[in-house]
Amino acid sequence: MNAQPVRHPGAQAVTRRRETQRVSADHYFTAEPDAPFHKGEIEFNAAGRDYRLAVASGVFSAGRLDPGTAVLLRKGALPDQNTEGILLDLGCGYGPIACVLATEAPRATVYAIDVNSRARELAAENAERLELAGRLLVTAPDDVPDEVTFTEIWSNPPTHVGKAELHVLLERWLPRLAPGGVAWLVINRHLGGDSLHTWLVGLGWTVERMASQKGYRVLRVTGKSAD
């Protein structure tokens, strides 16, 4: 079957699970997950296109498209065919956000980064499936060249690592927005979505809550003010 996403106008972002084995993860944030490698597939729809991606145990939300990611892809202002520059999927997992960004924005380059080596392997495989590998660059965080800045950052960040670790993650990557750039974040309200909004504003970022759906906040982050 052709792996290219097929457009279905008006369709909503939904998920359907197709697994060769039950996939579950014992820990999402380790560089080398200990979970046995059980591979499967998931299907979902975003921006009117169907996707079928490889997943595996030991990777975040391997059994389905994470609900927060689904809300972000539905409510965020996705790039389009006129979008250029370099985009970032921060904490890419097996690559659903990165694959959607690269598909919707064929003139852009997309970095997909994750500390989890298994996640990077899957994201690279999914990029190949969708014939995106030339523009979708999967890498470890420390391997992104220091001079690279991003016109857009997209992330369903790992809130379960704890507030301190989440703050360190965002303090590292948000300053790499290019002038005029925008970050789109989705945060579970019950896991600190509102407090994160307040914290970012306190650091000088302009933050708008663009949507609130199914317990998730979609935040648009721009324009850190000068010190």
Secondary structure, 3 states (H helix, E strand, C coil): CCCCCCECCCCCCCEEEECCCCCCCCCCCCCCCCCCCCEEEEEEEECCEEEEEEEECCCCCCCCCCHHHHHHHHHCCCCCCCCCCEEEEECCCCCHHHHHHHHHCCCCEEEEECCCHHHHHHHHHHHHHCCCCCCEEEECHHHCCCCCCEEEEEECCCHHHCHHHHHHHHHHHHHHEEEEEEEEEEEEHHHCHHHHHHHHHHCCCEEEEEEEECCEEEEEEECCCCC
